[in-house]
Amino acid sequence: MRLWIALLLIMVIIIGTGIYIENQILNVTNLISKKIDLVQEQIKEDKWQEALELCRRIEKQWSAQRELWSLFIHNHELDIVALDLARAVSLIKERDQSAALAEISVIKVQLVQLHHQEVLTLQNIF
C-alpha cells in the first residue's frame, strides 16, 4: 500500500511540475510576443532607438529563459529564436526597416511554433 501511495505522489509531482513549466513557457512566450509587437510598431514609426533598447531587453530576457528551459525544450528551437533576435538587433542598428520587420515576423512565427509545441495536447503526446 505504501508503494502505491509513493507512486501516486511521484506521479502527482511529475504532472504538477509539467503543468507549471508549460504555464511558465506559455506566459513568457506570450509576453515576449507582445513586446515583439511593440518593437514592430516602433520600427514602423521610425523610433529606432526605442526599438533597439526594447529588442535588447527582450534578448536578455530570452537568454535568461533559455538557460532555464534548456532542460525541458529542445535547444535548437531556443537557439533559433536567440539568433533571430541577434539579427533583429543588428538590422535595427542599421535602420533597415524592411529587413528588420521581416526578422521580427520570423521571431513571431518561431514563438508561435514554440508555443504550439509545448501546449499539452494529444497530438504533442503522440
ABEGO torsion letter per residue (X at the ends): XAAAAAAAAAAAAAAAAAAAAAAAAAAAAAAAAAAAAAAAAAAAAGBAAAAAAAAAAAAAAAAAAAAAAAAABBAAAAAAAAAAAAAAAAAAAAGBAAAAAAAAAAAAAAAAAAAAAABBBAAAAX
